[in-house]
């Protein structure tokens, strides 16, 4: 059980790093690759950003949960 929790925690860590890198920063980000970075794709890009935000929050909550469980078990 502990090994599975550690593996899940590591996968969530790598996933969160990737999700944060996909977010748009001040001058754009890697998310432009998936949502269209041009002037005409503004509406589609907003939907992608909103969904990316939701996925990041869920992954962050799962990361915090596994972190707390690791503190309890270790």
N, C-alpha and C positions, 0 to 999 in steps of 0.2 A: 504494500500500500504506500509506503513511504517513497519507494523508488518511483512509482507511478506519479505521485504528487510532485516529486522533484522534476521529472521529465515534463509534466504538464506545465510546471512553472517556467522551465527553460523555454518551452515552445511559446508560451504567452509572452515571455520577455522578447524573444526574437520577433514575434508578431507585432508587438507594440512598437518596437523600433521601426519596423517597416511601415506601420500605419502612420506614425508621426512623420516619417519622411515623405509620405504621400500628401500630407496636408499642404495647402497653399500658404506660403509665408507672405512677406511684404511684397515681393516681386514675382510671385507665382511659385509653383512647386511642381513636383512630379505628378500631381493629380491632373495637371493639364494634359498629360498624355492620354488619360482615360476619359476626360470630360470635354475635350475640345478646348483648346486654348485660344481660339480666334475670337474675333469680335462678334460673330454671329452665334456662337455657342454659349452665350451667357446664361440662358435659362437652363440648359442641360448641365452646365457646369455647376450651377447652384444646387441642383438636385444631387449631383455626385458628391459635392462637398457636405451636404446635409446628411446623406447616407454614410459617408465616411466618418463624420462626427459621431453618429450613433454607434457604428461598429467600434470605433475607438473607445467610446465610453463603456460599452459592454465588455470589451477586452480589458480595459483598465480595472473595472469592477471585479472581473474574474482574477486578474493579477493580484489585486489586494486581498481577495479571499484566499487564494493559494498561499500568499505571503503569511497571512494570519495563521492558517492551518500549519504551515511549516514551523512557525514560532511555537505553536502549541506542542507539536509532535517532537521537535528537536529541543 
